[in-house]
Amino acid sequence: MNSETLELVRTEYEAGKIAFESGQYRQSVQHLQKASALVERTSSLGGDVQIWLVTAYEAAGQRAEAIALCNQLTHHPHLDTRKQGRRLLYILEAPRLNTRPEWLVQIPDLTALDESEATARQTSIPPAKSSKSQRPKAEVEPVDLSQVNTKDNRFIWLALIATVLTLGSLLLMSR
């Protein structure tokens, strides 16, 4: 593969990953398919491109294509790609869990609102008060140091001495 083709593969691969991470799954599939067509599929880079293509297929709702590609990846010459292909295949072929409607949170669709309603809603929300004005100031009571029990501090000194001795012996042994 010449350097121009390799650069084109890397450009399409990166564009596919960026599109995937921004939620543009169809564009991601298109970029990754172009990169997959140009790259040597048995190479390490080819395996990486195909793994990303599997996830893009699944995100775009093309599960059959994702499973078919995963089946191919389980026979890839690179060990890491084979392992990842098996893991993805296991996930894709796993049974779907049934969910109850009351378990799900419904997110309202605000695309039907026109701009005037959205602006009116934003202006009708009162601004939040600063947290400083809401908190009452707590007064700190002075502590009488003659009442503090310092006899328990002997254990702390003993622990510190033991720690220093242990670290010192470890340093001497490492030389």
C-alpha positions in Angstrom: 0.0 0.0 0.0 1.5 3.4 -1.0 1.7 6.4 1.4 -1.2 8.2 -0.3 -3.6 5.3 0.1 -2.5 4.8 3.7 -3.1 8.5 4.4 -6.6 8.3 2.8 -7.3 5.2 4.9 -6.3 7.0 8.1 -8.3 10.0 7.2 -11.5 8.0 6.5 -10.8 5.9 9.6 -10.5 9.0 11.8 -13.5 10.7 10.2 -15.5 7.5 10.9 -14.5 7.5 14.5 -15.3 11.2 15.0 -18.7 10.7 13.3 -19.4 7.7 15.5 -18.5 9.5 18.7 -20.7 12.5 17.8 -23.7 10.2 17.1 -23.7 10.4 13.3 -23.7 6.6 12.8 -24.7 6.5 9.1 -21.9 8.8 8.2 -19.6 6.8 10.4 -20.5 3.6 8.5 -19.8 5.3 5.2 -16.4 6.6 6.2 -15.4 3.2 7.8 -16.6 1.3 4.8 -14.4 3.4 2.5 -11.5 2.9 4.9 -12.1 -0.8 5.0 -12.3 -1.1 1.2 -8.9 0.7 0.9 -7.0 -1.0 3.6 -5.5 -4.5 3.7 -8.2 -6.3 5.8 -5.7 -8.8 7.3 -3.5 -6.0 8.7 -3.6 -4.6 12.2 -5.0 -1.3 10.9 -7.6 -3.3 8.8 -8.7 -5.1 11.9 -9.1 -1.9 13.9 -11.1 -0.3 11.0 -13.4 -3.4 10.9 -13.9 -3.4 14.7 -15.1 0.2 14.5 -17.2 -0.7 11.5 -19.0 -3.4 13.6 -19.9 -0.9 16.3 -21.0 1.6 13.7 -23.2 -1.0 12.0 -24.8 -1.9 15.4 -25.4 1.8 16.3 -26.9 2.4 12.8 -29.3 -0.4 13.3 -27.6 -2.8 10.9 -27.2 -5.8 13.2 -27.1 -8.4 10.5 -24.1 -6.7 8.9 -22.4 -6.3 12.3 -22.8 -10.0 13.1 -21.6 -11.1 9.7 -18.5 -8.9 10.0 -17.9 -10.2 13.5 -18.0 -13.7 12.3 -15.2 -12.8 9.8 -13.2 -11.1 12.5 -13.1 -14.2 14.6 -10.7 -15.6 12.0 -8.5 -12.5 11.7 -4.8 -13.2 11.7 -4.1 -10.7 14.5 -4.8 -12.1 18.0 -6.2 -8.8 19.5 -8.6 -8.4 16.6 -9.8 -12.0 16.9 -10.4 -11.6 20.7 -12.3 -8.3 20.2 -14.3 -9.9 17.4 -15.3 -12.8 19.6 -16.3 -10.4 22.4 -18.4 -8.2 20.2 -20.0 -11.3 18.6 -20.9 -12.6 22.1 -22.5 -9.2 22.9 -24.4 -8.9 19.6 -25.8 -12.4 19.9 -26.8 -12.1 23.5 -30.6 -12.2 24.1 -32.3 -8.9 24.5 -33.7 -8.2 28.0 -37.3 -7.4 28.4 -38.0 -4.0 30.0 -41.2 -2.7 31.5 -42.4 0.7 30.4 -42.5 1.9 34.0 -38.7 1.3 34.2 -38.0 3.7 31.4 -37.8 7.5 31.7 -39.6 9.2 28.9 -37.6 12.2 27.5 -40.0 14.9 26.2 -39.6 15.8 22.5 -39.0 19.5 22.3 -38.6 19.7 18.5 -42.3 20.7 18.1 -41.8 23.9 20.1 -41.4 26.9 18.1 -38.7 29.5 19.1 -41.1 31.9 20.7 -42.4 29.2 23.2 -38.8 28.1 23.9 -37.7 31.7 24.6 -40.8 32.3 26.8 -40.0 29.1 28.8 -36.4 30.2 29.3 -37.4 33.7 30.5 -40.1 32.4 32.8 -37.7 30.3 34.9 -36.5 32.4 37.9 -32.7 32.7 38.3 -31.2 30.5 41.0 -30.2 32.3 44.1 -26.6 32.2 45.0 -25.6 29.6 47.5 -23.9 32.1 49.8 -27.2 34.0 50.6 -29.0 30.7 51.4 -26.5 29.4 53.9 -26.7 30.7 57.4 -23.2 31.3 58.9 -22.3 28.8 61.5 -20.4 30.0 64.5 -17.4 27.9 65.4 -17.1 27.2 69.1 -13.6 27.5 70.6 -12.1 24.3 71.8 -10.6 24.1 75.3 -7.3 22.3 74.7 -7.0 21.3 78.3 -10.0 19.0 77.8 -8.5 17.2 74.7 -7.5 13.6 75.4 -3.8 13.3 74.2 -3.2 9.9 75.7 -4.5 8.2 72.6 -1.8 9.9 70.6 0.8 7.5 71.8 -0.6 4.9 69.4 0.0 7.3 66.5 3.6 7.9 67.5 4.1 4.1 67.8 2.7 3.6 64.3 4.8 6.4 62.9 8.0 4.9 64.4 7.1 1.4 63.1 6.5 2.8 59.6 9.8 4.6 59.6 11.7 1.5 60.8 10.0 -0.6 58.2 10.8 1.8 55.4 14.4 2.1 56.6 14.9 -1.6 56.6 13.4 -1.9 53.1 15.8 0.7 51.9 18.8 -1.0 53.4 17.8 -4.3 52.0 17.4 -2.9 48.5 21.0 -1.7 48.4 
